[in-house]
Amino acid sequence: MGASAGNMCSGGTLSVHTEVHFATMEAIGALIGLLSFGAFGVLWLLMFAFIIAVMVLWVWMLVDVGRRQFTDDNTRLMWVLIIVLAGWIGAIIYYFVGRKQGYMPVTEASPPQPPAVQ
């Protein structure tokens, strides 16, 4: 009976060490999971910011084509088709190449009105 009591004691001690080891491993695993989620979260945030920036550039270039004056309307139509069909790559090409082909019309501002005399 004494031998079996000794085995239980050492078995209990082994069990406690094993549980502490597993708890430590679970904590380390949770920390690694949290850090990797944080890294992937930053990656997702950067991708989201890039997509928003590309969409803003795309819309900005479409508006620019609509406002800019070209020598003929076929040039405007060509750039609209390039931007729409090529997407953000077409918008970048227009930004560096197409904007130089047209000009923005100059609108004269109305002169300031004198203050009303009472």
C-alpha positions in Angstrom: 0.0 0.0 0.0 3.0 2.3 0.7 4.2 1.9 -2.9 0.9 2.8 -4.4 0.7 5.9 -2.3 4.1 7.0 -3.5 3.1 6.5 -7.1 0.0 8.6 -6.6 2.1 11.4 -5.1 4.6 11.5 -7.9 1.8 11.0 -10.4 0.0 14.0 -8.9 3.2 16.1 -9.1 3.7 15.1 -12.7 0.1 16.0 -13.5 0.6 19.5 -11.9 3.7 20.1 -13.9 2.0 18.9 -17.1 -1.0 21.2 -16.5 1.3 24.2 -15.9 3.2 23.4 -19.1 0.0 23.1 -21.1 -1.3 26.4 -19.5 1.9 28.1 -20.5 1.7 26.7 -24.0 -1.9 27.8 -24.3 -0.9 31.3 -23.2 1.9 31.5 -25.7 -0.3 30.2 -28.4 -2.9 32.8 -27.6 -0.3 35.5 -27.7 1.0 34.3 -31.0 -2.5 34.2 -32.3 -3.2 37.7 -31.1 0.0 39.1 -32.7 -0.7 37.3 -36.0 -4.2 38.6 -36.0 -2.8 42.1 -35.4 -0.4 41.8 -38.3 -3.2 40.5 -40.5 -5.4 43.3 -39.3 -2.8 45.9 -40.3 -2.5 44.2 -43.6 -6.3 44.3 -44.2 -6.3 47.9 -43.1 -3.6 48.8 -45.6 -5.4 46.9 -48.4 -8.6 48.7 -47.5 -6.8 52.1 -47.6 -5.2 51.3 -51.0 -8.6 50.3 -52.5 -10.2 53.5 -51.2 -7.3 55.6 -52.6 -7.6 53.8 -56.0 -11.3 54.4 -56.2 -10.9 58.1 -55.3 -8.2 58.5 -58.0 -10.5 56.7 -60.5 -13.5 59.0 -59.8 -11.2 62.1 -59.7 -9.8 61.3 -63.2 -13.3 60.7 -64.6 -14.4 64.1 -63.3 -11.2 65.7 -64.7 -11.9 64.3 -68.1 -15.4 65.7 -68.0 -14.2 69.2 -67.0 -11.1 69.4 -69.2 -11.2 70.9 -72.7 -9.6 68.9 -75.5 -9.0 69.7 -79.1 -11.9 67.4 -80.2 -14.5 65.3 -78.5 -13.1 62.1 -79.8 -10.1 62.6 -77.5 -12.4 63.0 -74.5 -14.3 59.9 -75.5 -11.1 57.9 -75.9 -9.9 58.9 -72.4 -13.2 58.1 -70.8 -13.1 54.7 -72.4 -9.5 54.1 -71.3 -10.3 55.1 -67.7 -13.5 53.1 -67.5 -12.2 49.9 -69.2 -8.7 49.9 -67.8 -9.8 50.8 -64.3 -7.2 52.2 -62.0 -4.4 51.6 -64.5 -6.2 53.7 -67.0 -6.7 56.4 -64.4 -2.9 56.5 -63.7 -2.1 56.6 -67.4 -4.5 59.5 -67.9 -3.0 61.3 -64.9 0.5 61.3 -66.4 -0.4 61.4 -70.2 -3.9 62.6 -70.8 -4.0 65.6 -68.6 -1.3 67.2 -70.7 -3.4 66.9 -73.8 -6.2 69.1 -72.6 -6.6 72.4 -70.7 -8.9 73.6 -68.0 -11.2 76.4 -69.1 -10.6 79.7 -67.3 -13.7 81.1 -65.7 -13.7 84.7 -64.8 -14.7 85.4 -61.3 -17.4 88.1 -61.0 -16.0 91.3 -59.5 -16.8 91.9 -55.9 -19.9 93.9 -55.3 -19.7 97.1 -53.3 -21.4 97.1 -49.9 -25.0 98.3 -49.9 -25.4 101.9 -48.6 -28.2 102.4 -46.2 
